[in-house]
């Protein structure tokens, strides 16, 4: 499976998609030979951006779609950059369309979701946001959710549903932690089917990702399911986990951090394995990078140290 820019829409890299389209347009637009009143970006015709065409009237709906899919707050600097950049191409759209695009696109950058710092996606019990890297090429964020089913129930045939065997190390570490720290919390009985589900949109990418790299997030969402508490949605976790509950380094962490900084401005806490911070991109002033050595330390950060309103 080859990776093409339009897949940024599928995997949630919406800002990257918009930036790449605008970058292509910056290389030059010219009058369309078929529609003389339209400008066309010839650079876009060379790439599979998932557009029906390469005229400005084709580009602007794609930008509008991607902006609507951005999951939460964008900082003022990025919103202003996008507003000025997109306005350049609104001014090159047909005259009768310009006021429509002004209202339909630029207003999105000022709506409650993108312009409100306090906006956060809804938190669900047993769910955490993490990052994967597909075929060593591109990192993207996804939600990982844990749930359980009774003995004898099957998980169903879906590429985004993973049985507990995939994250057996994570389950074992949490069971040991709960037994030692929360003796009154019920451990799931033997035979209970524990399943982890990734977002359906990335089902074709799952075989090309190293799932053991998200052992730490898997442990956190399994723990959250057991104690029936949601994980704050402004927290993201990255890292593997060994049989002793120690956090393990992951590959391509630079790309993962860059994805957070570009796409997920509502994230203010990034949990990474201890020793992983050397050489990674500098985070924003309002973002905390917290290194943890064990799953117990990660639990402390998410459920005890932080007092978020969810």
ZIGINOR-V718413 format. One record per residue. N is the residue number from 1. RES is the residue in one small letter. SS is DSSP state (H for helix, E for strand, C for the rest). PSI is psi as a letter, one per 20 degrees, with the letter a starting at -180 (999 if undefined). OMEGA is omega in radians with two decimals (999 if undefined). Layout:
# ZIGINOR-V718413
n=N res=RES ss=SS psi=PSI omega=OMEGA
n=N res=RES ss=SS psi=PSI omega=OMEGA
This chain:
# ZIGINOR-V718413
n=1 res=x ss=C psi=p omega=-3.14
n=2 res=x ss=C psi=q omega=-3.12
n=3 res=x ss=C psi=p omega=3.14
n=4 res=x ss=C psi=q omega=-3.04
n=5 res=x ss=C psi=h omega=-3.09
n=6 res=x ss=C psi=i omega=3.14
n=7 res=x ss=H psi=i omega=3.02
n=8 res=x ss=H psi=h omega=3.10
n=9 res=x ss=H psi=h omega=-3.10
n=10 res=x ss=H psi=g omega=-3.04
n=11 res=x ss=H psi=j omega=3.01
n=12 res=x ss=C psi=j omega=3.07
n=13 res=x ss=C psi=m omega=-3.01
n=14 res=x ss=H psi=g omega=3.14
n=15 res=x ss=H psi=h omega=3.10
n=16 res=x ss=H psi=g omega=3.11
n=17 res=x ss=H psi=g omega=-3.14
n=18 res=x ss=H psi=g omega=-3.12
n=19 res=x ss=H psi=h omega=-3.12
n=20 res=x ss=H psi=h omega=3.07
n=21 res=x ss=H psi=g omega=-3.12
n=22 res=x ss=H psi=h omega=3.10
n=23 res=x ss=H psi=g omega=3.10
n=24 res=x ss=H psi=g omega=3.14
n=25 res=x ss=H psi=h omega=-3.14
n=26 res=x ss=H psi=h omega=-3.14
n=27 res=x ss=C psi=i omega=3.05
n=28 res=x ss=C psi=p omega=3.00
n=29 res=x ss=C psi=q omega=-3.11
n=30 res=x ss=E psi=r omega=3.12
n=31 res=x ss=E psi=p omega=3.14
n=32 res=x ss=C psi=p omega=-3.14
n=33 res=x ss=C psi=h omega=-3.12
n=34 res=x ss=C psi=g omega=3.13
n=35 res=x ss=C psi=n omega=-3.01
n=36 res=x ss=C psi=h omega=-3.13
n=37 res=x ss=C psi=j omega=-3.09
n=38 res=x ss=C psi=q omega=2.97
n=39 res=x ss=E psi=q omega=3.13
n=40 res=x ss=E psi=q omega=3.08
n=41 res=x ss=C psi=o omega=-3.08
n=42 res=x ss=C psi=h omega=3.12
n=43 res=x ss=C psi=h omega=3.14
n=44 res=x ss=H psi=h omega=3.14
n=45 res=x ss=H psi=i omega=-3.11
n=46 res=x ss=H psi=i omega=-3.04
n=47 res=x ss=C psi=q omega=3.14
n=48 res=x ss=C psi=n omega=3.13
n=49 res=x ss=C psi=j omega=-3.14
n=50 res=x ss=C psi=j omega=3.14
n=51 res=x ss=C psi=q omega=3.07
n=52 res=x ss=C psi=h omega=3.13
n=53 res=x ss=C psi=a omega=-3.08
n=54 res=x ss=C psi=j omega=3.08
n=55 res=x ss=E psi=r omega=3.12
n=56 res=x ss=H psi=h omega=3.11
n=57 res=x ss=H psi=i omega=3.04
n=58 res=x ss=H psi=h omega=-3.07
n=59 res=x ss=H psi=g omega=-3.04
n=60 res=x ss=H psi=g omega=3.07
n=61 res=x ss=H psi=h omega=3.11
n=62 res=x ss=H psi=h omega=3.09
n=63 res=x ss=H psi=g omega=3.11
n=64 res=x ss=H psi=g omega=3.14
n=65 res=x ss=H psi=g omega=-3.10
n=66 res=x ss=H psi=g omega=3.12
n=67 res=x ss=H psi=h omega=3.13
n=68 res=x ss=H psi=h omega=-3.09
n=69 res=x ss=H psi=i omega=3.12
n=70 res=x ss=C psi=p omega=-2.94
n=71 res=x ss=C psi=i omega=-3.10
n=72 res=x ss=C psi=a omega=-3.01
n=73 res=x ss=C psi=p omega=2.97
n=74 res=x ss=C psi=p omega=-3.09
n=75 res=x ss=C psi=q omega=-3.04
n=76 res=x ss=H psi=h omega=-3.13
n=77 res=x ss=H psi=g omega=-3.14
n=78 res=x ss=H psi=h omega=3.13
n=79 res=x ss=H psi=g omega=3.12
n=80 res=x ss=H psi=g omega=3.10
n=81 res=x ss=H psi=g omega=3.13
n=82 res=x ss=H psi=g omega=-3.13
n=83 res=x ss=H psi=g omega=-3.11
n=84 res=x ss=H psi=h omega=-3.10
n=85 res=x ss=H psi=g omega=-3.12
n=86 res=x ss=H psi=h omega=-3.14
n=87 res=x ss=H psi=h omega=3.11
n=88 res=x ss=H psi=h omega=-3.08
n=89 res=x ss=H psi=h omega=2.97
n=90 res=x ss=H psi=h omega=-3.14
n=91 res=x ss=C psi=i omega=3.10
n=92 res=x ss=C psi=j omega=3.05
n=93 res=x ss=C psi=r omega=3.09
n=94 res=x ss=C psi=q omega=-3.03
n=95 res=x ss=H psi=g omega=-3.07
n=96 res=x ss=H psi=i omega=-3.12
n=97 res=x ss=H psi=i omega=-2.93
n=98 res=x ss=H psi=g omega=-3.13
n=99 res=x ss=H psi=h omega=3.12
n=100 res=x ss=H psi=g omega=-3.13
n=101 res=x ss=H psi=h omega=3.08
n=102 res=x ss=H psi=g omega=-3.11
n=103 res=x ss=H psi=g omega=-3.00
n=104 res=x ss=H psi=h omega=-3.10
n=105 res=x ss=C psi=g omega=-3.03
n=106 res=x ss=H psi=h omega=3.11
n=107 res=x ss=H psi=h omega=3.12
n=108 res=x ss=H psi=h omega=-3.11
n=109 res=x ss=H psi=i omega=-3.14
n=110 res=x ss=H psi=j omega=-3.09
n=111 res=x ss=C psi=r omega=-3.01
n=112 res=x ss=H psi=h omega=-3.10
n=113 res=x ss=H psi=g omega=-3.03
n=114 res=x ss=H psi=h omega=-3.05
n=115 res=x ss=H psi=i omega=-3.10
n=116 res=x ss=C psi=o omega=-3.08
n=117 res=x ss=C psi=h omega=-3.08
n=118 res=x ss=C psi=i omega=-3.14
n=119 res=x ss=C psi=p omega=3.07
n=120 res=x ss=C psi=q omega=3.02
n=121 res=x ss=C psi=q omega=-3.12
n=122 res=x ss=C psi=p omega=3.10
n=123 res=x ss=C psi=p omega=3.11
n=124 res=x ss=C psi=q omega=3.14
n=125 res=x ss=E psi=p omega=3.10
n=126 res=x ss=C psi=k omega=-3.10
n=127 res=x ss=E psi=p omega=3.12
n=128 res=x ss=E psi=q omega=3.08
n=129 res=x ss=E psi=p omega=3.12
n=130 res=x ss=E psi=a omega=-3.12
n=131 res=x ss=E psi=q omega=3.05
n=132 res=x ss=E psi=r omega=3.05
n=133 res=x ss=E psi=p omega=-3.09
n=134 res=x ss=E psi=p omega=3.05
n=135 res=x ss=C psi=k omega=3.11
n=136 res=x ss=C psi=j omega=-3.03
n=137 res=x ss=C psi=g omega=-3.03
n=138 res=x ss=E psi=p omega=3.12
n=139 res=x ss=E psi=q omega=-3.14
n=140 res=x ss=E psi=q omega=3.14
n=141 res=x ss=E psi=q omega=3.09
n=142 res=x ss=E psi=q omega=3.05
n=143 res=x ss=E psi=p omega=3.07
n=144 res=x ss=E psi=p omega=-3.08
n=145 res=x ss=E psi=p omega=-3.14
n=146 res=x ss=E psi=p omega=3.06
n=147 res=x ss=E psi=r omega=-3.14
n=148 res=x ss=E psi=q omega=-3.14
n=149 res=x ss=E psi=q omega=-3.10
n=150 res=x ss=C psi=r omega=3.14
n=151 res=x ss=C psi=p omega=3.11
n=152 res=x ss=C psi=i omega=3.12
n=153 res=x ss=C psi=p omega=3.14
n=154 res=x ss=C psi=q omega=-3.08
n=155 res=x ss=C psi=i omega=-3.08
n=156 res=x ss=C psi=q omega=-3.07
n=157 res=x ss=C psi=n omega=3.08
n=158 res=x ss=C psi=p omega=-3.06
n=159 res=x ss=C psi=i omega=-3.12
n=160 res=x ss=C psi=j omega=3.06
n=161 res=x ss=E psi=p omega=-3.07
n=162 res=x ss=E psi=p omega=3.11
n=163 res=x ss=E psi=r omega=-3.12
n=164 res=x ss=H psi=i omega=3.13
n=165 res=x ss=H psi=h omega=-3.14
n=166 res=x ss=H psi=h omega=-3.10
n=167 res=x ss=H psi=k omega=-3.11
n=168 res=x ss=H psi=h omega=3.11
n=169 res=x ss=H psi=g omega=3.14
n=170 res=x ss=H psi=g omega=-3.14
n=171 res=x ss=H psi=g omega=-3.13
n=172 res=x ss=H psi=g omega=-3.12
n=173 res=x ss=H psi=g omega=-3.14
n=174 res=x ss=H psi=g omega=3.10
n=175 res=x ss=H psi=g omega=3.12
n=176 res=x ss=H psi=g omega=3.13
n=177 res=x ss=H psi=g omega=-3.12
n=178 res=x ss=H psi=g omega=-3.14
n=179 res=x ss=H psi=h omega=-3.11
n=180 res=x ss=H psi=h omega=-3.04
n=181 res=x ss=H psi=h omega=-3.11
n=182 res=x ss=C psi=m omega=-3.06
n=183 res=x ss=C psi=h omega=3.14
n=184 res=x ss=C psi=i omega=3.09
n=185 res=x ss=C psi=p omega=-3.07
n=186 res=x ss=C psi=p omega=3.01
n=187 res=x ss=C psi=q omega=-3.11
n=188 res=x ss=C psi=p omega=-3.09
n=189 res=x ss=C psi=q omega=3.09
n=190 res=x ss=C psi=q omega=-3.14
n=191 res=x ss=C psi=i omega=3.07
n=192 res=x ss=C psi=p omega=3.14
n=193 res=x ss=E psi=o omega=3.09
n=194 res=x ss=E psi=p omega=-3.13
n=195 res=x ss=E psi=q omega=3.10
n=196 res=x ss=E psi=p omega=-3.10
n=197 res=x ss=E psi=p omega=3.01
n=198 res=x ss=E psi=r omega=-3.13
n=199 res=x ss=C psi=p omega=-3.05
n=200 res=x ss=H psi=h omega=-3.07
n=201 res=x ss=H psi=h omega=-3.05
n=202 res=x ss=H psi=j omega=-3.03
n=203 res=x ss=C psi=h omega=-3.12
n=204 res=x ss=C psi=i omega=-3.11
n=205 res=x ss=C psi=i omega=-3.04
n=206 res=x ss=H psi=g omega=-3.13
n=207 res=x ss=H psi=h omega=-3.13
n=208 res=x ss=H psi=j omega=-3.12
n=209 res=x ss=C psi=q omega=3.09
n=210 res=x ss=C psi=o omega=-3.06
n=211 res=x ss=H psi=h omega=3.13
n=212 res=x ss=H psi=i omega=3.06
n=213 res=x ss=H psi=i omega=-3.14
n=214 res=x ss=H psi=k omega=3.10
n=215 res=x ss=H psi=h omega=3.13
n=216 res=x ss=H psi=g omega=3.05
n=217 res=x ss=H psi=h omega=3.11
n=218 res=x ss=H psi=h omega=3.11
n=219 res=x ss=H psi=h omega=-3.13
n=220 res=x ss=H psi=g omega=-3.10
n=221 res=x ss=H psi=h omega=3.03
n=222 res=x ss=H psi=g omega=3.10
n=223 res=x ss=H psi=g omega=3.14
n=224 res=x ss=H psi=h omega=3.10
n=225 res=x ss=H psi=g omega=-3.12
n=226 res=x ss=H psi=g omega=-3.07
n=227 res=x ss=H psi=i omega=3.05
n=228 res=x ss=C psi=l omega=3.06
n=229 res=x ss=C psi=q omega=3.07
n=230 res=x ss=E psi=q omega=3.04
n=231 res=x ss=C psi=p omega=3.13
n=232 res=x ss=C psi=p omega=-3.06
n=233 res=x ss=C psi=i omega=3.03
n=234 res=x ss=C psi=j omega=3.07
n=235 res=x ss=E psi=p omega=3.06
n=236 res=x ss=E psi=q omega=-3.09
n=237 res=x ss=E psi=q omega=3.14
n=238 res=x ss=C psi=p omega=3.02
n=239 res=x ss=C psi=q omega=3.03
n=240 res=x ss=E psi=a omega=-3.12
n=241 res=x ss=E psi=p omega=3.11
n=242 res=x ss=C psi=a omega=-3.03
n=243 res=x ss=C psi=i omega=3.13
n=244 res=x ss=C psi=j omega=-3.13
n=245 res=x ss=C psi=j omega=3.11
n=246 res=x ss=E psi=q omega=-3.13
n=247 res=x ss=E psi=p omega=-3.12
n=248 res=x ss=E psi=q omega=3.08
n=249 res=x ss=C psi=q omega=3.10
n=250 res=x ss=C psi=r omega=3.10
n=251 res=x ss=C psi=q omega=3.02
n=252 res=x ss=C psi=k omega=-3.10
n=253 res=x ss=H psi=h omega=3.09
n=254 res=x ss=H psi=g omega=3.13
n=255 res=x ss=H psi=h omega=3.13
n=256 res=x ss=H psi=g omega=3.13
n=257 res=x ss=H psi=g omega=3.11
n=258 res=x ss=H psi=h omega=3.11
n=259 res=x ss=H psi=g omega=3.10
n=260 res=x ss=H psi=g omega=-3.07
n=261 res=x ss=H psi=h omega=-3.12
n=262 res=x ss=H psi=g omega=-2.94
n=263 res=x ss=H psi=h omega=-2.93
n=264 res=x ss=C psi=m omega=-3.09
n=265 res=x ss=C psi=i omega=3.12
n=266 res=x ss=C psi=i omega=3.07
n=267 res=x ss=C psi=p omega=3.09
n=268 res=x ss=C psi=i omega=3.07
n=269 res=x ss=E psi=p omega=3.12
n=270 res=x ss=E psi=o omega=3.14
n=271 res=x ss=E psi=p omega=-3.10
n=272 res=x ss=E psi=r omega=3.09
n=273 res=x ss=E psi=q omega=3.14
n=274 res=x ss=C psi=p omega=3.13
n=275 res=x ss=C psi=j omega=-3.08
n=276 res=x ss=C psi=i omega=-2.99
n=277 res=x ss=C psi=i omega=-3.11
n=278 res=x ss=C psi=p omega=3.05
n=279 res=x ss=C psi=i omega=3.14
n=280 res=x ss=C psi=r omega=-3.10
n=281 res=x ss=C psi=q omega=3.10
n=282 res=x ss=C psi=p omega=-3.11
n=283 res=x ss=C psi=r omega=3.12
n=284 res=x ss=C psi=q omega=-3.11
n=285 res=x ss=C psi=h omega=-3.11
n=286 res=x ss=C psi=j omega=-3.14
n=287 res=x ss=C psi=p omega=3.12
n=288 res=x ss=E psi=p omega=3.02
n=289 res=x ss=E psi=o omega=-3.05
n=290 res=x ss=E psi=p omega=3.11
n=291 res=x ss=E psi=p omega=3.11
n=292 res=x ss=E psi=q omega=3.13
n=293 res=x ss=C psi=h omega=-3.09
n=294 res=x ss=E psi=r omega=3.08
n=295 res=x ss=H psi=h omega=3.10
n=296 res=x ss=H psi=g omega=3.10
n=297 res=x ss=H psi=h omega=3.11
n=298 res=x ss=H psi=g omega=3.09
n=299 res=x ss=H psi=g omega=3.11
n=300 res=x ss=H psi=g omega=-3.11
n=301 res=x ss=H psi=g omega=-3.00
n=302 res=x ss=H psi=g omega=-2.95
n=303 res=x ss=H psi=i omega=-3.05
n=304 res=x ss=H psi=g omega=-3.09
n=305 res=x ss=H psi=h omega=-3.04
n=306 res=x ss=C psi=q omega=3.12
n=307 res=x ss=C psi=m omega=-3.09
n=308 res=x ss=C psi=q omega=2.93
n=309 res=x ss=C psi=p omega=-3.04
n=310 res=x ss=C psi=999 omega=999
